[in-house]
Amino acid sequence: MANTQALCSQFKADVLNGYHIFSAAGRGGAADTFKAAIYLASATVDATTTAYSATGEVANSGSYTAGGPTVAWTAPAKTAGTAANASSTTYATLSASISVTGFTAAAFDAILIYNSTTSKAVSVHTFGSQTITAGTFTLTMPTNDQTTGLIRLT
């Protein structure tokens, strides 16, 4: 068992089927609610993950509760294609770092970002195994652009 960083395969079909609304500019003017669940290194979340599950998730501790904290996305953006190369990249990143205070957990190494409105998985992000005792865990978000955004569709 191991966690593997990936855009969840089912997410790609779910986007085309309209299951995810990332910003208020989306269908109906209301964004879905997204969360980031933290998983133990002994769990298995990866590209095959289709939905949030509590199996392998860290225990409630400090400000962390089952399912993880609510997160918000930047408005999805895209790079422009050119006449010679019509392709473009659409990207989005969480609008703020994920931070959990008063947190105690051992051997955790991944988060699953998922749509808590539908429970459908979006992506898995891994980092080196962490152990924290009554401290603050902060996961800093990358720059929101076509090369480092959390979600990139080309």
N, C-alpha and C positions, 0 to 999 in steps of 0.2 A: 504494500500500500504506500502511496505517495501522492502528494498534491502536485499538480502540474499547471503552470501558468498557461492560460489559453482563453480565447474568445470561445464561449460555449457554442458547440455546433448547432444545437437546436435554436439558439438565439437568432441565427441567420434566417431561418425559416420564420421564426416568430416575428421578426421585424417586417418581413414581407407580408405577413398575415395581419399586421396592425396590432399586435399584442403589447407594444411598448410605446408610451408617449413620454419623451424625454424632457419636453419643455411646454410651457403654457401656450406656445405658438402652435402646438400640435392639435390634433383632432379634438374638437369640443372645448378648447381653451383651458383645459386643466391637465397638468402633468400627473403621471402616475407617481406613487411613492416608491422610492428605492432604498434598500438597506445594504449594509456590509457586514456579513457574518464572519467571525473569526474562527478558524479551524486548527485543530491540533495537527502536528506533523504526522501523526499516525492515521489521519483521515485519508479519504480519497476523494478529492474534488478536482475535476479536470475538464477537458473539452467535452466529455460525455455527460457531464452534469446537466440535467434538464430543469431542475427546480430546487428551491431551498429545502434543506433537510437538517434537522438538529443532530443527526448522527455524525459524531466526530467534532462537533462544535465545542468550543471552550465553555466552561460552566459560568453561570451568572457570577459576576464579581465587580465590586465597585459600581461604576456607572454603566457597566456592560450587562445587558439583559439578552436573553435568548432571541435570536434573530438579528442582533446587532443594531448599531445606531442608524438612524435615518440619514441619508446622504442626498445631496442635490447635484445636478449636472449643470455645467455651463451650457449655453444654447449651442446645439450642434452647428458646426461651421464647415466650410469646404474650401479647398484650393480650386482655382479655376484651371480647366483644361485649356489647351491651345488648339489652333487649327491643325497643327502638325501632330498633336498628341491630345486627343479628346478626353483622356482619362483625368480624373480628379480624385482627391482623397477627402472623404467626409470624416470628421473626428469630433470627439467630445471627451471631456475629462470631468471628474468631480470638481465642484466649485470650491471646495475647502478640504484641508487635510482631515483625516479621520483621527479622532482623539478619544481615548478612554481613560478616565481617571480612577484612582483607588483600585487599580486592576491587579489581580494576582492570577497568573496562569503559567504553566510550564509546558515547554516544547510545543509551541504553536508557530506556524509558518505560512499561513495563507488566509486570504479573505475571499469570500464569494460575494460579488455584487449581484443583487437580484432585485427583481421588480416585486415588491411586497404586495402590490395591488393584485397581482396574478400569481405570485410565488414562482414565476419563471426566472431561470438563471440567465445572467448576462455574461459575466466573465469571472475568471479566477486569477488572482494576482498573488504570487509567492514572494517570499523574502527569507532571509536566513532564519533558522530556528531561534526563537526568543523565549526567555523565561523572565518574568517580572513578578516582583513581590511588593504589593501595596504601592504601586507606582503608576506612572502615566505612560501609556503606549500611544505613540503618534505615528501615523503613516502619512508622510508628506506626498502630495500629488505632484506629478510631473507638469511641465509646461504644456498647455493645451495647444498643440499644433499638429501638423500632418505627420511628424516623425516621432513624437513622444506622447501624444494623446492616449488615454487609456483605451478608448475604442477607436479603431481606425478601419474604415471601409474604403477599399480602393477599387 
